[in-house]
Amino acid sequence: MTAGRLLLGATPLGQPSDASSRLVAALATADVVAAEDTRRVRTLATALDVRIAGKVISMFDANEAARVPVLLDEIARGATVLVVTDAGMPLISDPGHRLVVACLDAGLPVHCLPGPSAVTAALAVSGLPSDKFCFEGFAPRKQSARRTWLAALANEQRTCVFFESPRRLPACLRDAVEQLGGARRAAVCRELTKVHEEVVRGTLEELASWAAGGVLGEITVVLAGATPSADLPSLVAEVEELAQQGVRVKNACAQVSAGTPVSRRELYDAVLRSRD
C-alpha cells in the first residue's frame, strides 16, 4: 500500500478570499482534516463554497500528543491528512509540530500549502527593517517572566515579531518601555486583513499611551531592533589599520562608520584627536 501524506495548510487571517487554490482543493479531497477548531474550518469551507468530504477531527494544544499516533497510522495506511489552524500557518505558535516530527521520523511525506501568516504580514506593513528578523511567539503571560524576556531583547539588533493577547497588551507595552526605553520604535498590528484592521506605528512610549484605554482583536507586535552600540576606540583602531594599508583617512572613516551610529565626521575627529 502506498503511504499517504501530511499537508500543512495555511488558512486566511480574516478574508476567506486569501485562501489559496491548493488549500481549497485539499479541503475538498483530504481523507482527514485535523483542525484547531472544527467549527472554524467548517465555516471557512462554507465561505469558500467547498464541501469537506473527509473526516474532520480536532487537534489543538491540549490533545495534539494524543492525536499524533492516530493520524500517523492514517497516513501510514495511505490517507492524506490536512492540518489547519484557526488562522495562518500551522506550527507557528499553533499545533502541528509533534505530528510533523513523528511523520519525518517515520519516513512519511510532509508538504506545505503556503499562504497567509500574521508574522510576515505584520512585518511587511510595520515600516520597520525586514531584511533580518526573529519571531518570539507569544509574549510571556506573567509580568516577571515578561520583563526578563524583554530585557533579553534589549540588544537584539534584528526586528522582532511576537504575538500578544489584547488583554495583556497595555501591560506588555508598559513593561517594554521600562525594559527597552520609550524611544524604541514598534508597530502594533490589530485584526490583520479583517474589517477593522489597524496598524499603529510609533515609539513604545506612544504605543503604551495609545493602548492604555484597552485594545480588542488579534494582536501582532513588531519591535524595532536595537541600535548597535559603538565602541569609538575600536573604530579608530580600524581606521588606523586601513590607513597603514594606504587608504586615505577620510575614506577609511567613511568605510568604518558605515552601519554604526557614529558619523564619518565624528570618527574623523576622533582619529585626529588620537594622534595629538
C-alpha positions as CSV (number, residue, x, y, z in Angstrom):
1,M,0.0,0.0,0.0
2,T,1.3,3.5,-0.9
3,A,1.8,5.7,2.1
4,G,-0.2,8.8,2.4
5,R,1.0,12.3,3.2
6,L,0.7,15.1,5.7
7,L,-0.4,18.5,4.3
8,L,0.1,21.7,6.3
9,G,-2.4,24.3,5.1
10,A,-2.1,28.0,5.8
11,T,-5.6,29.5,6.3
12,P,-6.8,33.1,5.9
13,L,-6.2,35.5,8.7
14,G,-9.6,37.1,8.1
15,Q,-10.5,37.3,4.4
16,P,-11.7,33.9,3.0
17,S,-10.6,35.1,-0.4
18,D,-7.0,34.9,0.7
19,A,-7.2,31.1,0.7
20,S,-5.0,29.5,-1.9
21,S,-6.5,27.3,-4.6
22,R,-4.3,24.4,-3.2
23,L,-6.0,24.8,0.2
24,V,-9.4,24.8,-1.4
25,A,-8.5,21.6,-3.2
26,A,-7.1,20.0,-0.1
27,L,-10.2,20.8,1.9
28,A,-12.3,19.0,-0.7
29,T,-10.1,15.9,-1.1
30,A,-8.2,15.2,2.1
31,D,-9.2,12.0,3.9
32,V,-8.8,13.7,7.2
33,V,-8.9,17.3,8.2
34,A,-7.3,17.9,11.6
35,A,-8.4,21.4,12.7
36,E,-7.6,23.5,15.7
37,D,-11.3,24.4,15.8
38,T,-13.6,22.2,13.8
39,R,-16.3,24.8,13.7
40,R,-14.0,27.4,12.2
41,V,-12.8,25.1,9.4
42,R,-16.4,24.3,8.6
43,T,-17.2,28.0,8.5
44,L,-14.2,28.6,6.2
45,A,-15.3,25.8,3.9
46,T,-18.7,27.3,3.6
47,A,-17.3,30.7,2.8
48,L,-15.1,29.1,0.1
49,D,-18.0,27.1,-1.2
50,V,-16.2,23.9,-0.8
51,R,-17.5,20.6,0.7
52,I,-15.2,18.8,3.1
53,A,-15.6,15.2,2.1
54,G,-13.2,13.7,4.6
55,K,-13.4,13.2,8.3
56,V,-12.9,16.3,10.4
57,I,-11.3,16.0,13.8
58,S,-10.0,18.5,16.3
59,M,-6.3,18.9,17.0
60,F,-5.3,21.6,19.4
61,D,-2.5,22.1,22.0
62,A,-4.1,20.0,24.7
63,N,-4.9,17.0,22.6
64,E,-2.2,17.0,19.9
65,A,0.0,14.4,21.6
66,A,-2.9,12.0,21.8
67,R,-3.8,12.7,18.1
68,V,-0.3,12.0,16.7
69,P,-0.4,8.2,16.8
70,V,-3.9,8.1,15.3
71,L,-3.0,10.4,12.5
72,L,0.3,8.8,11.9
73,D,-1.4,5.5,11.4
74,E,-3.9,7.0,9.0
75,I,-1.0,8.4,6.9
76,A,0.9,5.2,7.0
77,R,-2.2,3.4,5.7
78,G,-2.4,5.8,2.7
79,A,-4.6,8.7,3.9
80,T,-4.0,12.3,3.1
81,V,-4.2,14.3,6.3
82,L,-4.6,18.1,6.2
83,V,-3.7,20.1,9.2
84,V,-5.2,23.6,9.6
85,T,-5.2,26.1,12.5
86,D,-7.6,28.9,13.2
87,A,-5.7,31.4,11.1
88,G,-2.3,31.5,9.4
89,M,0.4,28.8,9.1
90,P,0.2,25.6,11.3
91,L,3.1,25.2,13.8
92,I,3.7,29.0,14.1
93,S,2.6,29.3,17.7
94,D,0.0,26.7,16.8
95,P,-0.4,22.9,16.8
96,G,1.3,20.6,14.3
97,H,5.0,20.3,15.3
98,R,4.6,17.0,17.1
99,L,2.9,15.5,14.1
100,V,5.4,16.8,11.6
101,V,8.3,15.3,13.7
102,A,6.5,12.0,14.0
103,C,6.0,11.8,10.2
104,L,9.6,12.7,9.4
105,D,10.8,10.1,11.9
106,A,8.6,7.5,10.3
107,G,9.7,8.5,6.8
108,L,6.3,9.8,5.8
109,P,6.0,12.7,3.4
110,V,5.2,16.2,4.7
111,H,4.2,19.0,2.4
112,C,3.2,22.7,2.9
113,L,0.4,24.6,1.3
114,P,1.9,28.1,1.8
115,G,-0.3,31.1,2.4
116,P,-1.2,33.8,5.0
117,S,0.9,34.4,8.0
118,A,0.4,37.1,10.6
119,V,4.2,37.2,11.2
120,T,5.2,38.2,7.7
121,A,2.1,40.3,7.1
122,A,2.8,42.4,10.2
123,L,6.5,42.7,9.3
124,A,5.6,43.9,5.8
125,V,3.3,46.7,6.9
126,S,5.2,47.7,10.0
127,G,7.6,50.1,8.2
128,L,10.5,48.6,10.2
129,P,13.5,46.8,8.7
130,S,12.6,43.4,7.3
131,D,15.9,42.1,6.0
132,K,16.7,40.4,9.3
133,F,14.1,39.5,11.9
134,C,13.2,37.0,14.6
135,F,9.9,35.6,15.8
136,E,9.4,35.2,19.5
137,G,5.9,33.5,19.6
138,F,3.6,34.8,22.4
139,A,5.0,37.2,25.0
140,P,5.2,35.5,28.5
141,R,1.9,35.8,30.4
142,K,3.4,36.7,33.9
143,Q,4.9,40.1,34.4
144,S,8.2,38.9,35.9
145,A,8.8,36.5,33.0
146,R,7.8,39.1,30.5
147,R,10.2,41.7,31.9
148,T,13.0,39.1,31.8
149,W,12.1,38.3,28.2
150,L,12.0,41.9,27.2
151,A,15.4,42.6,28.9
152,A,16.9,39.8,26.8
153,L,15.7,41.7,23.7
154,A,17.5,44.9,24.7
155,N,20.5,44.2,22.5
156,E,18.7,42.2,19.8
157,Q,19.5,44.1,16.5
158,R,17.0,42.2,14.4
159,T,13.4,43.3,14.1
160,C,11.4,41.2,16.4
161,V,7.8,40.0,15.8
162,F,5.7,38.5,18.6
163,F,2.0,37.8,19.4
164,E,0.2,39.2,22.4
165,S,-3.3,39.0,23.8
166,P,-5.3,42.2,23.6
167,R,-6.0,42.0,27.3
168,R,-2.3,41.9,28.2
169,L,-1.1,44.3,25.5
170,P,-1.2,47.5,27.7
171,A,0.9,45.9,30.4
172,C,3.3,44.4,27.9
173,L,3.9,47.8,26.3
174,R,4.4,49.4,29.7
175,D,7.0,46.8,30.5
176,A,8.6,47.3,27.2
177,V,9.0,51.0,27.9
178,E,10.6,50.1,31.2
179,Q,13.0,47.5,29.8
180,L,13.8,48.9,26.4
181,G,13.2,52.6,26.7
182,G,10.3,54.6,25.4
183,A,12.1,55.7,22.3
184,R,12.4,52.3,20.7
185,R,10.1,52.1,17.7
186,A,7.4,49.5,17.2
187,A,4.1,48.8,15.4
188,V,1.0,47.1,16.8
189,C,-1.0,45.3,14.1
190,R,-4.6,44.6,15.1
191,E,-7.1,42.4,13.2
192,L,-4.8,42.0,10.1
193,T,-6.8,41.6,6.8
194,K,-10.1,41.9,8.7
195,V,-12.7,44.6,8.5
196,H,-11.3,46.5,11.5
197,E,-7.7,46.2,10.6
198,E,-5.5,48.8,12.3
199,V,-1.7,49.3,12.3
200,V,-0.5,51.8,14.9
201,R,3.2,52.8,14.5
202,G,5.3,54.9,16.8
203,T,7.6,54.8,19.8
204,L,7.0,52.3,22.6
205,E,6.0,55.3,24.8
206,E,3.4,56.5,22.2
207,L,2.1,52.9,21.8
208,A,1.8,52.4,25.5
209,S,-0.3,55.5,25.8
210,W,-2.5,54.5,22.9
211,A,-3.1,51.0,24.3
212,A,-3.8,52.2,27.9
213,G,-7.5,52.5,27.3
214,G,-7.9,48.9,26.1
215,V,-7.5,47.1,22.8
216,L,-9.6,44.5,21.1
217,G,-8.8,41.9,18.4
218,E,-5.9,39.6,17.3
219,I,-2.6,41.4,18.0
220,T,0.8,41.1,16.4
221,V,3.6,43.4,17.6
222,V,6.7,44.3,15.6
223,L,9.6,45.7,17.6
224,A,12.5,47.6,16.0
225,G,15.9,46.1,16.6
226,A,18.4,47.7,18.9
227,T,20.8,50.3,17.5
228,P,24.2,48.7,17.7
229,S,26.4,50.3,20.3
230,A,29.6,51.9,19.0
231,D,33.0,51.3,20.6
232,L,34.7,54.5,19.4
233,P,38.3,53.4,20.3
234,S,37.8,50.2,18.3
235,L,36.5,52.1,15.3
236,V,39.6,54.5,15.5
237,A,41.8,51.4,15.6
238,E,40.1,50.1,12.4
239,V,40.7,53.4,10.6
240,E,44.4,53.4,11.6
241,E,44.8,49.9,10.3
242,L,43.3,50.8,7.0
243,A,45.4,54.0,6.9
244,Q,48.5,51.9,7.3
245,Q,47.4,49.9,4.2
246,G,47.4,53.1,2.2
247,V,43.7,54.1,2.5
248,R,43.1,57.8,2.9
249,V,41.9,58.6,6.4
250,K,38.7,60.3,5.2
251,N,37.8,57.2,3.1
252,A,38.7,54.9,5.9
253,C,36.4,56.8,8.2
254,A,33.5,56.6,5.7
255,Q,34.1,52.8,5.3
256,V,34.4,52.0,9.1
257,S,31.5,54.3,10.2
258,A,29.0,52.7,7.7
259,G,26.4,50.8,9.6
260,T,27.3,52.3,13.0
261,P,25.7,55.2,15.0
262,V,28.9,57.1,14.6
263,S,29.1,59.6,11.8
264,R,32.0,59.8,9.4
265,R,32.8,63.3,10.7
266,E,32.7,62.2,14.4
267,L,35.0,59.3,13.6
268,Y,37.4,61.5,11.7
269,D,37.7,64.0,14.6
270,A,38.3,61.1,17.0
271,V,41.1,59.8,14.8
272,L,42.7,63.3,14.7
273,R,42.4,63.6,18.5
274,S,44.0,60.2,19.0
275,R,47.1,61.4,17.0
276,D,47.7,64.5,19.1
